[in-house]
């Protein structure tokens, strides 16, 4: 069934592609492309479209990171993570369509005003929930910082940008110096390997920055900055109003160089965060499911993004983004080299469509029965809830099918046929 779109009729029965979306304003820029708001033409839902130049990605030898990010995002599904909804490609770009967060990134807001401890505590607690979830999936983010925290229109915080995130195995420590230096943990520079502990340190740096308006270690020389992170004492300047002792204690806990004593680390690490005086009065189950009202709500009267990104697209872009008919063969480089890397992208950057879960014929009834093991593109959270509902139904417990739609954003009403 087609929907008229200027030059083309949009066929929503075909594999997801750029013609399915109306392109709106540009709200961000990365090393290989940009981020812009898009609207799905069939249901008018808004998303964030991250588009990555194949040519630039190949030049910078970054394909491995992009493939890893794409694959990792398919596995994740959490209320406080910017989840992947669609992925596809054309001849020029790889596309990832994510949850849209209209509140802007935390850096945008920190650069414009000072926030109360209550507002900051709320963000840090939500991010702690998201970090715990990532670690439970064997994922270490490695780049927790205000730039990679997005607020929705209500003010809830979400982790984004998994470009340097990676899977980790308990018996195989990581060794690469990956991240933004000012937020990197000291164990990353000791050359003994590291694990998920680095994310809790980064969260501590971010907490310090939110409270004091600067990072605990700042230096233009990167080698000197590394030395400061390893050994320099942390200063806690006087503020007006004064920073509460509980808040200072939480910062000190996250910025503990000994990982055996660092807040958040170890098998009971998250429980220690929950019991800490700074976080003690939080309703954690309600917080993680966004049932606690944020202290700070972004303005709905203005755009919470840098307007220069949109202006650059209008004035400087030689070939503005638009849907194009794909070539039959993988593109060749202008310098005459072969198309091996482009072919690799065709094979590795798989299409993804979160709505296909409701169309998958292998699921006779997602609430009670699956005739086969679910494929890789079925969101893990949806599978877990469906399995739990099935177990409860077998035990004679009445279940609420809304649990599944709440986690996946997919309604079961039009999908279940008995």
Secondary structure as GFF3:
##gff-version 3
##sequence-region A 1 418
A	DSSP	beta_strand	2	5	.	.	.	ID=ss1
A	DSSP	beta_strand	8	11	.	.	.	ID=ss2
A	DSSP	three_ten_helix	18	20	.	.	.	ID=ss3
A	DSSP	beta_strand	21	29	.	.	.	ID=ss4
A	DSSP	beta_strand	33	40	.	.	.	ID=ss5
A	DSSP	beta_strand	46	53	.	.	.	ID=ss6
A	DSSP	alpha_helix	54	59	.	.	.	ID=ss7
A	DSSP	alpha_helix	63	75	.	.	.	ID=ss8
A	DSSP	beta_strand	84	89	.	.	.	ID=ss9
A	DSSP	beta_strand	93	99	.	.	.	ID=ss10
A	DSSP	beta_strand	104	105	.	.	.	ID=ss11
A	DSSP	alpha_helix	106	110	.	.	.	ID=ss12
A	DSSP	alpha_helix	117	136	.	.	.	ID=ss13
A	DSSP	beta_strand	139	140	.	.	.	ID=ss14
A	DSSP	three_ten_helix	146	148	.	.	.	ID=ss15
A	DSSP	beta_strand	149	151	.	.	.	ID=ss16
A	DSSP	beta_strand	157	159	.	.	.	ID=ss17
A	DSSP	beta_strand	166	167	.	.	.	ID=ss18
A	DSSP	three_ten_helix	181	183	.	.	.	ID=ss19
A	DSSP	three_ten_helix	186	189	.	.	.	ID=ss20
A	DSSP	alpha_helix	197	212	.	.	.	ID=ss21
A	DSSP	alpha_helix	222	231	.	.	.	ID=ss22
A	DSSP	alpha_helix	245	254	.	.	.	ID=ss23
A	DSSP	alpha_helix	269	275	.	.	.	ID=ss24
A	DSSP	alpha_helix	284	288	.	.	.	ID=ss25
A	DSSP	alpha_helix	308	315	.	.	.	ID=ss26
A	DSSP	alpha_helix	340	348	.	.	.	ID=ss27
A	DSSP	beta_strand	352	353	.	.	.	ID=ss28
A	DSSP	three_ten_helix	354	358	.	.	.	ID=ss29
A	DSSP	alpha_helix	380	394	.	.	.	ID=ss30
A	DSSP	alpha_helix	402	408	.	.	.	ID=ss31
###
